[in-house]
């Protein structure tokens, strides 16, 4: 688990460092303060040997098609002359993990006809500066446990073909749950079924909808539920709150000894269910040894967080940070249990 994370030159974030991370971490703040980018940075660091993760992050943001122009969007102000750096310190071992992301750039060479039998090669593209084209990203991962070992991987887009080099499986299980990924249930359901955790899933869903008796995967790999009717119904036909709750539950149950990243956790959930959801997150994070990073825009979600966490856990296992941005300066402000309770009681805006 990480107790510190530092991000530099990723998307809108110039530099942001957060220390004293806990087991369950809630991040709040105004729009465009970097909350989702923070989760992406952790996502990249967890899977630092998988060069496809930046593509996945863009897909999560709705960029489902590929263009070489998108590579620059990962860099602050589209300036790929400064590398992206994400580093984290592991709590127990004090290991420092570091990921550097840099562009793969091809210099453009233009051929100009000089005479019928001669061709002039111009590397400047017709002006004083060389012309370059971004082809992809290169990821370089190092660990303080053995600085001599560097894991290098690449992802390149050539002629509409996505090519990867150096891909390796990560030793840490990481799951990203966002608005565009919440309904990708099948792989995670299959996984927790193998782990014999279906009963835990059903009990958690009963907290939201007591009519749920069973849940299973049918022959065409669609999740169906038994709610006491004459036949099973597709889980997609249940209310949005149940579906969002299901997504979080599957991610937690499938991430033992890993990390779960949840963007905009309150989406689709009625405020009355948030307290139950937080209680389950706190319980599962302890029982399954899962570190959780969550973003929210909702004051109701913050109140439910505050009311659900035990005083003995707040400030150690459970943390809340407000991400603040002033122009190009970013910082994270940690709340104590007392400060958060006082802010809520006085109706001060904590988001």
N, C-alpha and C positions, 0 to 999 in steps of 0.2 A: 504494500500500500504506500501511496505517496504522502509525505507530509509537507512537501513544497513543490511548486510548479512555477516555471518562469517561461515567458513567451516573448519572442521578439520578431517583429516584421511580418506577422501573419495577418492577412486581410487588414481590417481597420486598426488592429492593435500595433502600436509602435513598440511598447514594452510594458509588460505587466508581470508582477511577481506576487504570488500568494503563499504565505507561510502558515504553519500551524493547522494544516488540513486535518480533518477528522475522518471518521468512518462514513458518516452521512453528511454531505455538504450541500447546502442550499445557497444558490447565487441569485440575487435580485439586482435590479437596476433599470434605468430608463432604456428605451429603445436605442439601438446602435451603440451600446456601451461595451459590446464584445462578449456577451454571455454565451451565445452559440459558438463563437470562435474559440472561446475557452474550452468548451466541450470538444470541438474539433481538434484542438491542440493535444488534448489528452488522448483522443482517439488515435491520432497519428503516432504519439509516443508509445502507447500500448502496443500497437502493431507496426513498430518502426521498420520491420523487415518485410512488410507487405506494401509495395509501391502502388497498389490499386486503391488504397484508402483515400487519397485525395480525390480520385474520381468518384468514389462512393459518397464523399462529403458533398460534392457538387450535385450529385443525384438527390441527396437528402434536401438540398436547397432548390430542387426543381430543374436543375440543368442536366437533363437526361441525355443530351446529345453531345458529341465530341467535336471540338474545334481547337486548333493549336492556339488560337487567341485566348483561350480560357486559362492557359498556364500562368499568364501574368497576373490573373486575378487573385492568386494565392498570396502574392507579395504586397506589402503595404504600399499604397498609392501606385500599384502596378510597376514598382521599381524593383526589377529582378537583379540589379547590381548588388543589392544587400541580401544576404541569405536569410532564410527563415531559421530560427533556432528555438527549439523547445527542449527544456531540460527539467528533470524531476529528481527529487531525493527520496529514496525508499526508506520508510520509517525505521524498521528494525536494524537493517544492515548498514544504513547510511550510504548505500550505493548511490552514486550520481549517474543517472542515465541521460544521454544527450542525443538529440536528433537534429541534424542539419539538413535542410532541404534547399537545393540549389537548382537553377535551370539547366536544361540541356539545350544548348544553342548551336545552330548551324549557320555558318557564314554563307551568305548568298553570293554566288558567282554568276555574273551575267556575260554572255557572249555577244560581241558586237562585230558585225561584218565590216572589214576594212577594204577588202578588194575581193574579187571573185575567188581568189585562191588563199586568202588569209583571214584569220579570225583573231580579234583582240579580246583578251580576257580582262574584265573589269570587276575587281572584288569590291568596289565601292558602290555599285548600283547606280552610278551616274552622278554622285555628289561626293562631298568631302569626307563623309563618315561611312564606315563599312555598314552594309545592310545585314541584319541578323534575323533569323526566324527561330522562335521557340518551338522545340520539338517535343519537350517533355520535362520531367523532373528527375532529379537524382537524390536519393535519400542515403545519408551516411549516419550510422548509429554507433555510438561508443558507450562504454561503461567504465566507471572508475575502478571496478574490480579487476579489470585487465585492459588498461589503456592501449596496449599494443594490438588488440584485436578490433578491427573496424569492419562492420557489416555494411556492405554497399549494395544498393539495388536501384533500378531505374524503371521508369515507365515512359514510353515514347509513342507518339502518334505519327505513323508514316503511311501515306496513301490510304487514309481512312482505316488503317489497321492499328489496333492497340497492341503494343509489344511490351513485355516485361522481362527484366533480367534480375537475377539474384534473389528471387522471392523465397522467403523461408517462413515456416510456421512460427507464430509468436508463442512464447512460453506462458503468456498471461491471457486469460480469457477476458475479452472485452466486448460489450454489447452497447450499441447506440440506439436509443429509442427517441424518435422525433415525430413530428406531425406527419411526415411522408412515409415513415417506416412502421407505424404502430400496428398496421394490419398484416404484417408479414409473420403470421403465427406458425405456419406449418413446420419449418425446420426446428423451431424451439419446442413446439409441442412434442414432436417426435423424440427430441433429445430428453425432455423431462419424463416422457413415457418410459424410455430405457432406464432412466434413473429411479423409476418407481415413485414419482412425486405427484402423480395425478390426483391422489386424494387430497394433498395439501392445496393443490390448485382449486379443486372443487369447493373445499371448505372456505377458501378466501373469497371465491366468487359468491358464495352464499351470503357473505357479509353485505353484498350489494343487492343481490337478487335471491331471496330465500327459496324461490321456486326451482332453482337449478339443482337437478338430481345427479346428472352425469354429463360428461363431455368426452367426445371421441372423434377420431379421424376416420372419415368414410373411405370407400374404395376409390374415389376420385380425388382424395386428399383435400377434402373440405371439412373444416371443423363443424361438428354438429353437437347440439345440446339437447338434453332431456329435461323439459320443464313440466312434465306431468301430462302432456297431451297424448294423443293416440299415436303420434310418431315423432321422430326427432326433427328438429328444425336447424337450418344453418345458423351458426353463431352470429353471422353478419346481420341477421334480422333482429337481434337484441338491441337494446338502447345504446346510445353512444357512450354513456358512462360505463356500462359493463364492458364494452369493447376496449376502451382505454385502460380500464382497470386490468383487464385480461392481458394487455400488452405489457404492462409493468410487471405483473405477477409472473408471466412467462420469462421475462428478462431476468428477474431476480432468481427464480428457481433454477435457471439454466446457467448461472454464473458463479458457482461455488469457487471460492478462492480467487475470484476475478474482480472486474470493475464494470459497473453499469453506469451509463451516461444517459440522462433523461432530459430532453429539451421540452420546455413548456409543459410541465407535468399536469397542469390544471385543465388542459384542453379537453372539453367534452365531459368534464366531471362536475357534478353538482357539489356545492360547498359542503353539504351534509355528508358526503362520502369521503371527503378529503381527510378527515380525522382518522377514519378506518384505514385508509391507504397509508398514511404516515405510520400508523402503529404497525402495520405489516412490514413496511420498509425497515423500520427500526428493528423489528424482531428478526426478519430474514437476514439483514446485514450482519447481525451478531451470530445467528445460528449457522449461516453459510459462509461466514468470513468474506463478505462482499463489501467493497468500498463503493460508495454511491455519490455521484455528482449530478445535481439537479438544478435546472433553471426555472424561474417562474416570474410572471408579471402580475400575479394575483395577490391582493391583500388578504383575501379569504384563505388562500393557500398558506401564506405566512402565519396567519393566526392559527390555522390548524396545526402547522408545524410546531409553533410555540406551545400549544395546548397538549400536543401528543408526546413531546419529548420529556423524559424524566429529568428533574433538576440535576441528578447525579451524572447524567449523560451529557447535558448541555455544556459545551466548552471543552469536552474531551472527545467523545465519540460523535456527538452531533454539533455541527457548526453552521452559522449563517454569515454570509459575506454580502456586502453591497458593493457592486462594481461601479465606480464613478469615473466619468470621463470629462475632462475640461480641455477642449481643443485636442491636442495630440498627447496629452498626459493622462495616463490611466493609473488607477490605484484600487486596491481592495480594502474595504473597511470591515473588520470583524465585529459582530454584535455579541455582547454578553447576554445572558438570560435576563438580567435586570434591565439592561438598556432596551432590549427588544420588548419586554413586557411594558415598560414605561411608554415606549413609542406607540405601541398598539393602544394602550389605555388613553393616551392623549390625542389619538387619531392622527398622529404624525405620519406623513407619507414615507413608508419604508421600502417601497418597491424600487 
